[in-house]
C-alpha cells in the first residue's frame, strides 16, 4: 500500500492521489525491479504498461527514503529524462533566446525539492506532484518563465535609470551582471560569480541588501503607474530617488570590491 501524503489542504484534510494512481503504485510495489524499470522506461502513454509520472515519482521517493541508492539512481535517470522531454516541448529551442537556461533552471528547482526528501526540511513539497504531476510541473515552469520575463524587464529598466547628475546608474552593467547571474544560478560561470559576490553582499547594510534582493534578484519594478502592482518602492517605503541612490552606491562599491579581489 502506498505511503499516505502528508501535505494538508487549506480547507482541512490531506492531499490524496487519484484512485488509478493508488492502484498503479500498489501494483508496482509488488513487481520485480526489472519489471518496474522496464515500465518506467516506456514513453508511450497508450502502452498498457506505461507508468504515470505520479507513480514513478512515488517509487523514486520511496527508494530515497529506504536508502536504496541503486534503485533511486536508476529511477531518477528515467524520471528526469521524461521531465527534460516535457520541458523541451514546453520551452523549445528557438522559442526564446534563453530557452536552454530556463529549462536548466526548472530542472534545478525540481532537484532542490527532491533533495529535501528524507531530510528535516519540508518533505511535502512534492506531494502535489503525486496528485497531478502535469499540473504541478506546468506551474513550476510557467512560474519560472514569468519570473524570467519580469527580471528581463528589470535589466532594461536598470540600464535606463539615471543618477542625480543624469548619468547612467549602471554605466558598466555591474548591477545587470549581478541580476543576470542570480536569474540563472545553476550555470557554472554564474555559480562561481555569485560565490565571489556573496562575500560582498554580506558587507551591505540591511536596507541596501533588501533593495538588491527586491530589484535585482526577485525582479520587482521600482515604481509603477499601476496602483495594484507590488513594487520595490511600496515594500521598502521609499521613492525611486532613494532606491536609485542605494543602487548607485552598491554599483560603485561592487565595482571597487571586484577590482580589489
QUIGI-V917591 format. One line per field, one symbol per residue. burial: I if it has 24 or more other ideal C-beta (glycine too) atoms within 12 Angstrom, else O. Layout:
burial: ???
//
This chain:
burial: OIOOIOOOOOOOOOIOIOOOIIOIIOIIOOOOOOOIIOIIOOOOOOOOOOIIIIIIIIIIIIIIOOOOOOIIOIIIOIIIOIIIOIIOOIIOOOOOOIOOIIIIIIIIIIOOIIOOIOOOOOOIIIIIIIIOIIOIIOOIIOOIIOIIOIIIOIIOIIIOIOOOOOOOIIOOOIIIIIIIIIIIIIOOOIOOIIOOIOOIIOOIOOOIOIIIIIIIIIIIIIIOOOOOOOIIIOOIOIOIOOIIIIIIIIIIIIOOOOOOO
//
